[in-house]
Amino acid sequence: MLAVIRPRPGNHPNVPEHARICRAVGGSQAILGCDYAPHMPNHPRRGTESAAVLLAVAIGNTRTRLALLQGLVPSGAVSVANDDLDAIARAAADLAELAPSDRQHDLTAVVASVNPPVSAKVEPALLDRAAVARVLRLGRDLPITIHTSLDDDSTVGQDRLLACLGAHAVLDGACVVVDAGTCVTVDFIDGAAVFHGGAIAPGLAMMLNAMHAGTAALPRLDVAAPDPSRGPFGKDTAHAMTIGAFSAVRGLVRLQAERYAEAYQAYPSIIATGGDAAALFEGDDLVERIEPDLQLIGIARAAHLALALDDEHATRLSTRDDEDPFDDQDDEARP
C-alpha cells in the first residue's frame, strides 16, 4: 500500500485540520486519507511537467474531450459525442501524430471518466485503433491527489476535482470554478489547493428539456443564447424559456460566488469551463476567464502528481510497504 506521509495539521495554520487527501484506490495502490501534506513526496516541484507528453481523455456524460498534453499545455483539443466510438478513436489517432516522432508509438493515454459504460468501450478502442501504448485510468491506475474538506470524498465526480486542479494550476490561487456542461457545477478551491466542494445544478440543455418534457405546451429547444437586442423581457415562449435557463445559471454562479467570498473572507477569481461556458459567460462582468480545457489540464496535473514520485521516497515507501514510515522516529521528530 502506497501511503502519503502524514504531517501534523498544526504546522499548517491556513488549512483546516479536517482537510484530507481525496482517496482514489486503484489495484494495490492508494492515496490514503490524511491531513494536509504540502511537502508529501508526490508533489513535484513546479516545472517538472515540462518533459512529459500524454494523451488526455476526459469522458463526460454526453461527450468525450481529447487533447495532446505537453506538460500542462493542451493542443489539438477536440470534443466527440460519446456514442461515436469510431470518431473518438480517430481523434486519438490524429492527436498521436502531433506527438514528437520518438513518442508517437509509445504514447500513454490518461483517462478520466464520469461515465463507466462509455469508458469501458473507449479504453480498448484507444489501444486497438489509436496506436496508444498504454491506458491509465484515474481512480483505478492513478490516484487523483487533491486535498479536500468534504464530509465524504468518495462520491465527488472526477470532473469536478480535475477542473479544480486545472484551475489552480492556471491561476495559482483561490478560485471559483464553474463547469457548464450537462450539469453546472460551481466549486471552490482555496489558495492552498484544498477543494471545499460547491453546488450542482441542471445544465442549460437539461433545463430546457425538462420544461418541454414536464409540460403540455412548452416547445423543445436547442441551447442558444438569447438575443440581447430583444431586451430583458421574453417576447415569446421560446425566448422566455431561454432567458429563464440562462438567467438561472448566471444567477447561481453569482449567488454562490458571493457566498464563497463571504466564507473565504476574500473575493476569489472566477473561471469557467465546459461546453456552454462561452455562451453563458463571454463578456460577463463576473467571470474573469473562460478556459475550455480545465479538465484536461487537471488530468495532466493529476498524472504528474501521481507519476512524479521522487526516487528516494518511492524506494523508501515500496520497501516499507506495510510499516508506519515514522516508526523509527520519536514523536518530536515527526513533521
C-alpha positions in Angstrom: 0.0 0.0 0.0 1.5 3.4 -1.1 0.7 6.0 1.6 1.2 9.7 1.7 3.4 10.7 4.6 1.3 12.4 7.2 2.4 15.8 8.6 0.9 17.3 11.6 -2.0 19.6 10.7 -1.0 22.1 13.3 2.0 23.0 11.2 -0.3 24.5 8.5 -2.5 27.1 10.2 -4.1 28.2 6.9 -5.6 24.8 6.2 -8.5 23.3 8.1 -7.4 20.4 10.3 -10.1 18.2 8.7 -8.7 18.7 5.2 -7.8 15.4 3.7 -6.3 13.9 0.6 -9.1 12.6 -1.7 -8.9 8.9 -1.8 -8.7 7.2 -5.2 -8.0 3.5 -4.9 -6.6 1.6 -7.8 -5.3 -2.0 -7.7 -2.7 -2.4 -4.9 -2.1 1.3 -4.6 -4.0 4.0 -2.9 -3.5 7.5 -1.6 -4.8 7.3 1.9 -7.0 10.0 3.6 -4.7 12.1 5.6 -4.1 15.6 6.8 -2.9 18.4 4.5 0.6 17.5 3.2 2.2 20.2 1.1 5.6 18.5 1.3 4.4 15.0 0.6 6.7 13.1 -1.9 4.3 13.1 -4.8 4.1 16.8 -5.0 6.7 17.6 -7.7 8.3 21.0 -8.0 6.7 23.4 -10.4 8.1 22.8 -13.9 8.6 19.1 -13.7 5.7 18.5 -16.1 7.5 20.1 -19.0 9.1 17.0 -20.5 6.1 14.7 -20.5 3.8 14.0 -23.4 0.4 12.5 -22.7 -2.9 11.9 -24.4 -5.6 13.2 -22.1 -9.1 11.8 -22.5 -12.0 13.2 -20.5 -15.2 11.1 -20.8 -18.2 13.1 -19.7 -21.9 12.4 -19.6 -22.5 13.1 -23.3 -19.2 13.9 -24.9 -15.5 12.9 -24.8 -12.8 15.6 -25.0 -9.3 14.7 -26.0 -6.1 16.6 -26.4 -2.3 16.0 -26.6 -0.6 17.4 -23.5 2.9 18.6 -23.4 3.4 19.5 -19.8 0.2 21.3 -18.8 -0.4 22.7 -22.3 -3.2 21.0 -24.3 -3.0 21.1 -28.1 -5.4 19.9 -30.7 -8.3 19.6 -28.3 -11.5 18.1 -29.8 -14.9 17.0 -28.4 -16.7 14.0 -29.8 -20.1 12.5 -29.0 -19.9 9.6 -26.7 -21.9 7.4 -29.0 -19.4 7.7 -31.9 -16.7 5.3 -30.8 -15.0 5.4 -34.2 -14.7 9.2 -34.1 -13.2 9.0 -30.7 -10.6 6.5 -31.9 -9.8 8.6 -35.0 -9.4 11.7 -32.9 -7.0 9.9 -30.6 -5.0 8.6 -33.6 -4.8 12.1 -35.1 -3.6 13.6 -31.8 -1.0 10.9 -31.5 0.5 12.1 -34.8 1.1 15.5 -33.2 3.4 14.0 -30.6 7.2 14.1 -31.2 8.3 11.4 -33.6 10.1 9.4 -30.9 6.9 9.3 -28.7 4.2 8.5 -31.3 4.4 4.8 -30.8 5.0 4.9 -27.1 2.2 7.3 -26.1 0.4 7.0 -22.7 -3.3 7.9 -22.6 -4.6 9.1 -19.2 -8.4 8.7 -19.0 -10.8 10.4 -16.6 -14.4 9.4 -16.7 -17.8 10.0 -15.1 -19.4 7.5 -17.5 -18.2 4.0 -16.8 -20.1 2.3 -19.6 -18.5 4.6 -22.2 -15.0 4.3 -20.7 -15.3 0.5 -20.9 -15.6 0.9 -24.7 -13.2 3.8 -25.2 -10.2 2.2 -23.4 -9.8 -0.9 -25.7 -10.5 1.3 -28.7 -7.6 3.6 -27.8 -5.3 0.5 -27.6 -6.5 -1.2 -30.7 -7.2 1.7 -33.1 -5.3 4.7 -31.9 -1.7 3.4 -31.6 -1.7 4.1 -27.9 0.8 2.0 -26.0 -0.9 2.1 -22.6 -4.0 3.4 -21.0 -4.0 4.6 -17.3 -7.3 5.3 -15.7 -7.5 7.9 -13.0 -9.1 6.4 -9.9 -8.1 2.9 -10.9 -4.5 3.0 -12.0 -3.6 6.5 -10.8 -4.9 8.5 -7.9 -6.3 12.0 -8.1 -4.3 13.7 -5.4 -6.1 16.7 -4.1 -6.8 18.0 -0.6 -10.5 18.2 0.4 -12.6 19.4 3.3 -15.6 17.2 2.3 -17.6 15.1 4.7 -17.4 12.3 2.2 -15.0 12.5 -0.7 -16.0 9.1 -2.1 -18.9 10.4 -4.2 -17.4 13.5 -5.7 -17.0 13.4 -9.5 -13.6 13.2 -11.1 -14.6 16.0 -13.5 -15.1 18.4 -10.6 -11.8 17.5 -8.9 -9.9 17.7 -12.2 -11.4 21.0 -13.2 -10.3 22.5 -9.8 -6.8 21.0 -10.1 -6.6 22.6 -13.6 -7.9 25.9 -12.4 -5.4 26.0 -9.5 -2.6 25.2 -11.9 -3.7 28.0 -14.3 -4.4 30.7 -11.7 -2.2 29.6 -8.9 -4.6 30.8 -6.2 -8.1 30.6 -4.8 -10.8 30.4 -7.3 -14.5 29.6 -8.1 -14.6 27.0 -10.8 -17.7 26.9 -13.0 -18.1 23.9 -15.2 -21.1 24.4 -17.6 -21.9 21.2 -19.3 -24.7 18.6 -18.9 -24.9 19.8 -15.3 -23.5 23.0 -14.0 -21.1 22.8 -11.0 -19.8 25.8 -9.1 -16.9 24.7 -6.9 -14.3 26.4 -4.7 -10.7 25.6 -4.3 -8.7 27.8 -1.9 -5.2 29.2 -2.2 -3.6 26.1 -0.5 -5.3 23.9 -3.2 -7.9 22.5 -0.8 -11.2 21.5 -2.6 -14.1 22.6 -0.5 -17.0 21.4 -2.7 -19.7 23.5 -4.1 -23.1 23.4 -5.9 -24.5 21.2 -8.7 -27.5 22.2 -10.8 -29.0 21.2 -14.2 -27.3 22.5 -17.3 -28.9 24.6 -20.0 -30.0 21.7 -22.2 -31.3 19.7 -19.2 -33.4 22.7 -18.0 -34.8 23.3 -21.4 -35.6 19.6 -22.0 -37.2 19.3 -18.5 -39.5 22.2 -19.3 -40.6 20.6 -22.6 -41.0 17.1 -21.0 -42.8 18.3 -18.0 -45.5 20.4 -19.7 -48.0 20.0 -22.5 -47.3 23.2 -24.4 -43.7 24.3 -23.9 -41.6 23.5 -27.0 -38.4 21.5 -27.4 -35.5 24.0 -27.8 -31.8 23.7 -28.6 -29.4 25.7 -26.5 -28.8 29.2 -27.9 -28.0 32.4 -26.1 -30.9 34.9 -26.1 -30.5 37.8 -28.5 -29.6 40.8 -26.3 -31.1 43.2 -28.8 -34.6 41.8 -27.9 -34.2 43.1 -24.3 -34.7 41.5 -20.9 -38.3 40.6 -21.4 -39.1 37.3 -23.1 -41.1 38.3 -26.2 -42.4 34.8 -26.9 -42.5 31.5 -25.2 -39.2 30.2 -26.6 -37.4 33.5 -25.8 -38.8 33.4 -22.3 -37.6 29.8 -21.7 -34.1 30.7 -23.0 -33.9 33.8 -20.8 -35.0 31.7 -17.8 -32.4 29.0 -18.3 -29.5 31.3 -18.9 -30.5 33.6 -16.0 -30.8 30.5 -13.7 -27.2 29.5 -14.4 -25.8 33.0 -14.2 -27.7 33.8 -11.1 -26.5 30.5 -9.5 -22.9 31.5 -10.2 -23.3 35.0 -8.9 -25.0 33.9 -5.7 -22.5 31.0 -5.0 -19.5 33.3 -5.7 -20.8 35.8 -3.2 -21.4 33.1 -0.6 -17.9 31.6 -1.1 -16.3 35.0 -0.9 -18.1 35.6 2.4 -16.9 32.3 3.8 -13.4 32.8 2.5 -13.3 36.4 3.6 -11.8 37.5 0.3 -13.2 37.6 -3.3 -11.6 34.8 -5.3 -11.1 34.7 -9.1 -13.9 33.1 -11.1 -13.0 30.9 -14.0 -15.4 28.9 -16.3 -15.1 25.8 -18.4 -17.4 23.4 -20.2 -19.3 23.3 -23.5 -21.7 26.1 -22.6 -19.2 28.4 -20.8 -18.7 30.7 -23.8 -22.4 31.1 -24.5 -23.1 31.8 -20.8 -20.1 34.0 -19.8 -18.5 35.6 -22.8 -18.2 39.3 -21.9 -19.7 38.6 -18.5 -18.6 41.1 -15.8 -18.3 38.4 -13.1 -16.4 35.6 -14.8 -12.9 36.7 -15.3 -11.7 33.9 -17.6 -13.0 31.1 -19.8 -10.7 28.2 -20.2 -12.3 25.3 -22.2 -9.7 22.7 -21.2 -9.5 22.9 -17.4 -10.3 19.3 -17.0 -7.6 18.3 -19.5 -5.1 20.5 -17.6 -6.3 18.8 -14.4 -5.7 15.4 -15.9 -2.1 16.4 -16.7 -1.6 17.8 -13.2 -3.1 14.7 -11.6 -1.0 12.4 -13.8 2.2 14.2 -12.9 1.4 14.3 -9.2 0.9 10.5 -9.3 3.8 9.6 -11.6 6.5 12.0 -10.4 7.3 10.3 -7.1 10.8 11.2 -6.1 13.0 8.1 -6.5 14.3 8.2 -2.9 10.8 8.4 -1.4 9.4 5.8 -3.9 12.1 3.4 -2.9 11.5 4.1 0.8 7.8 3.6 0.5 8.0 0.4 -1.6 10.4 -1.3 0.8 8.4 -0.4 3.9 5.0 -1.2 2.3 3.1 -2.0 5.5 5.1 -0.1 8.0 4.5 3.3 9.5 7.2 5.5 7.8 7.7 7.2 11.2 8.2 4.1 13.3 11.9 4.9 13.6 11.3 8.4 14.7 10.2 9.7 18.1 7.1 11.8 18.3 9.1 15.1 18.4 10.9 14.2 15.2 7.7 13.7 13.2 6.8 16.5 10.8 
